[in-house]
Amino acid sequence: MQNVLITGGAGYVGHLLTPRLLAEGFHVTVYDQLYFGCRLPNSPDLRVIQGDIRDTPKLAQALVGQDAVLHLACISNDASFELDEKLSESINYDCFEPLVIAAKKAGVKRFVYCSSSSVYGVSDSPDVTEDHPLVPLTLYNKFKGMCEPVLWKHKADDFTCVVIRPATICGYTPRTRLDLSVNILTNHAVNKGTITVFGGNQMRPNLHVEDMVDAYVLMLTAPHEKIHGEIFNIGFQNHSIAEIAGMVKKVVQEEMPEKGEIKIVTTPTNDMRSYHVNSDKVNRVLGFKPKHSIEDAVRDLTRAFGNHLIPNSFDDDWYYNVRTMKKLGAK
């Protein structure tokens, strides 16, 4: 899998994943709208194509000579319903099958689809495994789930297909998002001195962005027979939002004692997504075990704030997916 194309490779995860793949000796093509610009390394082994994944002819051209596709591009975030509904549908679902067909036709040998653990919606199950029913609550997780059976239609002995359902990502990258639970709470703790918790009892699985990158590398290098036609939850720590707030408070107070006591304020919410994800399968089948905790993510973010690497964290739309796309008038 020497030549890899990453759709959405200049996003939050892509800004860590792309340099990692380059360091591991891969030739990387990033295909991205570049809504958030590009801070990827200048490398002879990197080609960045500014393009829309709905432009199948352009994408088909970029797929020629590729061994593998990591499909990350999407309107990501459960708040994406604030945008035009048709935008989410056209990017997150309508263009998916044309992309898979184009990849197969171009001779791509492996297709890794990044779904989401939010496809489980609300579940009382103490352990949500990969065979749990999908109960989408928003357009984002509805379309994410609908793409999975589409991929299986095209799997073949010479076209390895695998689906991963990552937990909510957290931690610092050169294109940090501040619209994800752990990152939101850390931003509030560091820059406002108060953490506002919406609800609090909802269970959420979280995954450090470094572990997400490790999982992608694994999907490129794992043997065909271990991953073909498989779905893997990729998560680590399941905690309630209230518990996460307590961790954030503790770490920020340790890292920035000058801030004094960080307050936690609880307020009602209508966002009831809650699920406890079991990620034993990826460990059992591939030996994958995350190495970084939520506390590590909070510590990384706190230090990044302290080093002025995340300036204007509340006012700059760049850190917020939906705000940026609204500002750009994305269609």
NUGU-163662 format. One line per 4 residues: their letters; for each residue x, y, z of C-alpha. Coordinates in nm, 3 decimals, always signed. Last residue first. Layout:
// residues N
a	X,Y,Z | ...
//
This chain:
// residues 331
kagl	-2.312,+2.464,-0.132 | -2.072,+2.620,+0.118 | -2.153,+2.985,+0.194 | -1.799,+3.044,+0.316
kkmt	-1.925,+3.182,+0.648 | -2.172,+2.895,+0.683 | -1.893,+2.646,+0.613 | -1.668,+2.809,+0.872
rvny	-1.939,+2.815,+1.139 | -2.026,+2.451,+1.072 | -1.669,+2.328,+1.107 | -1.556,+2.536,+1.405
ywdd	-1.188,+2.611,+1.465 | -1.165,+2.843,+1.162 | -1.460,+3.052,+1.287 | -1.217,+3.259,+1.499
dfsn	-1.400,+3.426,+1.789 | -1.391,+3.159,+2.059 | -1.035,+3.031,+2.019 | -0.881,+3.366,+1.932
pilh	-0.535,+3.203,+1.935 | -0.473,+2.825,+1.934 | -0.091,+2.790,+1.919 | -0.044,+3.060,+2.183
ngfa	+0.195,+2.840,+2.386 | -0.047,+2.827,+2.681 | -0.331,+2.726,+2.446 | -0.112,+2.449,+2.304
rtld	-0.022,+2.345,+2.660 | -0.391,+2.318,+2.753 | -0.463,+2.125,+2.433 | -0.190,+1.868,+2.497
rvad	-0.299,+1.831,+2.862 | -0.664,+1.786,+2.764 | -0.567,+1.518,+2.511 | -0.346,+1.340,+2.767
eish	-0.636,+1.352,+3.019 | -0.861,+1.188,+2.759 | -0.607,+0.906,+2.749 | -0.344,+0.801,+2.495
kpkf	-0.220,+0.450,+2.416 | -0.512,+0.301,+2.223 | -0.502,-0.078,+2.183 | -0.492,-0.256,+1.849
glvr	-0.406,-0.627,+1.854 | -0.566,-0.679,+1.512 | -0.849,-0.927,+1.571 | -0.888,-0.915,+1.951
nvkd	-0.796,-0.548,+1.988 | -1.018,-0.441,+1.698 | -1.298,-0.654,+1.845 | -1.274,-0.520,+2.201
snvh	-1.390,-0.171,+2.102 | -1.714,-0.162,+2.305 | -1.899,+0.168,+2.280 | -2.116,+0.305,+2.560
ysrm	-2.387,+0.519,+2.398 | -2.561,+0.852,+2.456 | -2.686,+1.109,+2.209 | -2.933,+1.315,+2.415
dntp	-2.871,+1.657,+2.265 | -3.175,+1.850,+2.395 | -2.970,+2.006,+2.671 | -3.014,+2.136,+3.027
ttvi	-2.740,+2.336,+3.207 | -2.458,+2.238,+3.442 | -2.192,+2.486,+3.557 | -1.840,+2.367,+3.647
kieg	-1.602,+2.625,+3.798 | -1.224,+2.620,+3.752 | -1.045,+2.718,+4.075 | -0.731,+2.925,+4.023
kepm	-0.610,+3.015,+3.674 | -0.254,+3.057,+3.804 | -0.246,+2.682,+3.863 | -0.230,+2.631,+3.485
eeqv	-0.123,+2.272,+3.417 | -0.265,+2.124,+3.739 | -0.584,+2.335,+3.728 | -0.624,+2.247,+3.358
vkkv	-0.584,+1.875,+3.434 | -0.837,+1.866,+3.721 | -1.104,+2.078,+3.550 | -1.074,+1.874,+3.229
mgai	-1.112,+1.547,+3.422 | -1.423,+1.679,+3.603 | -1.574,+1.795,+3.271 | -1.513,+1.447,+3.130
eais	-1.708,+1.298,+3.422 | -2.002,+1.535,+3.354 | -1.998,+1.444,+2.981 | -2.030,+1.079,+3.084
hnqf	-1.735,+0.856,+3.015 | -1.640,+0.582,+2.772 | -1.262,+0.562,+2.722 | -1.109,+0.398,+2.418
ginf	-1.279,+0.390,+2.081 | -1.232,+0.243,+1.737 | -1.533,+0.026,+1.657 | -1.437,-0.206,+1.374
iegh	-1.648,-0.325,+1.081 | -1.523,-0.611,+0.864 | -1.568,-0.696,+0.496 | -1.193,-0.749,+0.454
ikeh	-1.007,-0.676,+0.778 | -0.827,-0.994,+0.884 | -0.811,-1.162,+0.542 | -0.653,-0.856,+0.378
patl	-0.359,-0.844,+0.621 | -0.323,-0.520,+0.823 | -0.097,-0.246,+0.681 | -0.338,+0.022,+0.560
mlvy	-0.591,-0.039,+0.838 | -0.305,-0.021,+1.092 | -0.198,+0.320,+0.965 | -0.557,+0.437,+1.009
advm	-0.571,+0.302,+1.365 | -0.244,+0.475,+1.459 | -0.391,+0.805,+1.331 | -0.699,+0.762,+1.550
devh	-0.467,+0.685,+1.842 | -0.291,+1.019,+1.788 | -0.633,+1.193,+1.774 | -0.715,+1.067,+2.124
lnpr	-1.039,+0.870,+2.129 | -1.361,+0.933,+2.317 | -1.679,+0.733,+2.380 | -1.970,+0.940,+2.509
mqng	-2.222,+0.862,+2.781 | -2.488,+1.127,+2.834 | -2.534,+1.212,+3.201 | -2.405,+1.568,+3.178
gfvt	-2.689,+1.773,+3.032 | -2.496,+2.056,+2.869 | -2.188,+2.114,+3.083 | -2.049,+2.467,+3.097
itgk	-1.689,+2.476,+3.215 | -1.583,+2.804,+3.375 | -1.242,+2.973,+3.379 | -1.324,+3.137,+3.046
nvah	-1.010,+3.069,+2.841 | -0.863,+2.755,+2.993 | -1.181,+2.586,+3.121 | -1.392,+2.690,+2.821
ntli	-1.134,+2.568,+2.569 | -1.095,+2.243,+2.763 | -1.472,+2.179,+2.761 | -1.494,+2.239,+2.386
nvsl	-1.192,+2.015,+2.313 | -1.338,+1.727,+2.516 | -1.680,+1.760,+2.346 | -1.593,+1.841,+1.984
dlrt	-1.655,+2.188,+1.832 | -1.306,+2.326,+1.902 | -1.140,+2.160,+1.604 | -0.762,+2.180,+1.586
rpty	-0.596,+2.223,+1.250 | -0.229,+2.193,+1.357 | -0.343,+1.906,+1.581 | -0.442,+1.901,+1.949
gcit	-0.661,+1.649,+2.131 | -0.999,+1.481,+2.098 | -1.181,+1.252,+1.855 | -1.535,+1.131,+1.922
apri	-1.533,+0.752,+1.880 | -1.433,+0.596,+1.551 | -1.652,+0.360,+1.348 | -1.422,+0.186,+1.101
vvct	-1.536,+0.019,+0.782 | -1.318,-0.214,+0.572 | -1.308,-0.302,+0.202 | -1.028,-0.496,+0.030
fdda	-1.066,-0.484,-0.348 | -0.884,-0.781,-0.507 | -1.101,-1.045,-0.338 | -1.405,-0.823,-0.391
khkw	-1.609,-0.561,-0.205 | -1.843,-0.357,-0.421 | -2.183,-0.415,-0.256 | -2.012,-0.397,+0.085
lvpe	-1.939,-0.027,+0.027 | -2.308,+0.056,-0.022 | -2.387,-0.134,+0.300 | -2.166,+0.116,+0.492
cmgk	-2.281,+0.437,+0.322 | -2.619,+0.440,+0.499 | -2.453,+0.453,+0.843 | -2.267,+0.776,+0.771
fkny	-2.582,+0.917,+0.610 | -2.787,+0.866,+0.928 | -2.499,+0.978,+1.152 | -2.481,+1.319,+0.988
ltlp	-2.854,+1.355,+0.927 | -2.915,+1.331,+1.300 | -3.053,+1.076,+1.547 | -2.935,+0.758,+1.379
vlph	-3.027,+0.429,+1.550 | -2.792,+0.168,+1.402 | -2.856,-0.177,+1.545 | -2.566,-0.329,+1.745
detv	-2.350,-0.570,+1.542 | -2.032,-0.364,+1.594 | -2.056,-0.379,+1.973 | -2.236,-0.141,+2.210
dpsd	-2.159,-0.251,+2.565 | -2.383,-0.155,+2.859 | -2.677,-0.136,+2.615 | -2.902,+0.158,+2.695
svgy	-2.843,+0.299,+2.348 | -2.896,+0.639,+2.190 | -2.748,+0.717,+1.849 | -2.551,+0.408,+1.736
vsss	-2.441,+0.585,+1.415 | -2.245,+0.819,+1.649 | -1.967,+0.558,+1.637 | -1.870,+0.708,+1.305
scyv	-1.791,+0.595,+0.948 | -1.437,+0.625,+0.813 | -1.426,+0.403,+0.507 | -1.100,+0.226,+0.426
frkv	-1.075,+0.112,+0.063 | -0.794,-0.120,-0.045 | -0.665,-0.238,-0.383 | -0.723,+0.071,-0.598
gakk	-0.721,-0.035,-0.964 | -0.873,+0.283,-1.110 | -1.206,+0.101,-1.165 | -1.223,+0.013,-0.796
aaiv	-1.157,+0.373,-0.692 | -1.411,+0.507,-0.942 | -1.677,+0.264,-0.815 | -1.609,+0.362,-0.452
lpef	-1.623,+0.734,-0.538 | -1.947,+0.695,-0.739 | -2.090,+0.508,-0.437 | -2.005,+0.788,-0.193
cdyn	-2.122,+1.087,-0.398 | -2.483,+1.077,-0.274 | -2.400,+1.005,+0.091 | -2.194,+1.246,+0.299
ises	-2.132,+1.512,+0.033 | -2.475,+1.525,-0.138 | -2.671,+1.450,+0.179 | -2.491,+1.704,+0.396
lked	-2.529,+1.973,+0.130 | -2.896,+1.884,+0.071 | -2.976,+1.954,+0.435 | -2.844,+2.309,+0.404
lefs	-2.637,+2.375,+0.714 | -2.767,+2.372,+1.070 | -2.807,+1.996,+1.026 | -2.427,+1.992,+1.043
adns	-2.452,+2.010,+1.423 | -2.376,+1.639,+1.443 | -2.030,+1.713,+1.311 | -1.859,+1.616,+0.991
ical	-1.958,+1.732,+0.647 | -1.752,+1.458,+0.492 | -1.404,+1.366,+0.375 | -1.235,+1.084,+0.568
hlva	-1.212,+0.816,+0.295 | -0.872,+0.649,+0.323 | -0.805,+0.513,-0.025 | -0.540,+0.257,-0.111
dqgv	-0.306,+0.151,-0.392 | -0.333,+0.469,-0.598 | -0.204,+0.481,-0.955 | -0.513,+0.656,-1.095
laqa	-0.727,+0.784,-0.807 | -0.657,+1.152,-0.882 | -0.817,+1.115,-1.226 | -1.125,+0.953,-1.073
lkpt	-1.148,+1.247,-0.831 | -1.163,+1.494,-1.117 | -1.427,+1.286,-1.299 | -1.626,+1.233,-0.973
drid	-1.662,+1.600,-0.878 | -1.876,+1.531,-0.569 | -1.551,+1.481,-0.376 | -1.481,+1.852,-0.433
gqiv	-1.121,+1.938,-0.517 | -0.801,+2.106,-0.410 | -0.537,+1.845,-0.488 | -0.241,+1.815,-0.251
rldp	+0.049,+1.593,-0.362 | +0.293,+1.473,-0.097 | +0.603,+1.258,-0.149 | +0.820,+1.556,-0.250
snpl	+0.728,+1.709,+0.087 | +0.617,+2.052,+0.207 | +0.441,+1.963,+0.529 | +0.065,+2.014,+0.564
rcgf	-0.076,+2.345,+0.685 | -0.360,+2.372,+0.435 | -0.662,+2.602,+0.430 | -0.974,+2.537,+0.635
ylqd	-1.218,+2.497,+0.345 | -0.937,+2.313,+0.167 | -1.184,+2.124,-0.057 | -0.964,+1.816,-0.009
yvtv	-0.791,+1.541,-0.203 | -0.462,+1.461,-0.030 | -0.226,+1.237,-0.226 | +0.034,+1.058,-0.017
hfge	+0.340,+0.854,-0.111 | +0.402,+0.638,+0.196 | +0.740,+0.614,+0.370 | +0.635,+0.605,+0.737
allr	+0.720,+0.975,+0.778 | +0.485,+1.057,+0.489 | +0.212,+0.853,+0.657 | +0.263,+1.045,+0.982
ptll	+0.263,+1.383,+0.806 | -0.075,+1.295,+0.646 | -0.233,+1.158,+0.965 | -0.170,+1.461,+1.187
hgvy	-0.320,+1.728,+0.961 | -0.564,+1.468,+0.832 | -0.725,+1.429,+1.175 | -0.849,+1.790,+1.185
gagg	-0.879,+1.835,+0.809 | -0.627,+1.850,+0.525 | -0.665,+1.481,+0.430 | -1.036,+1.516,+0.355
tilv	-1.010,+1.238,+0.099 | -0.682,+1.059,+0.161 | -0.514,+0.891,-0.136 | -0.242,+0.640,-0.055
nqm	+0.043,+0.512,-0.272 | +0.266,+0.249,-0.108 | +0.000,+0.000,+0.000
//
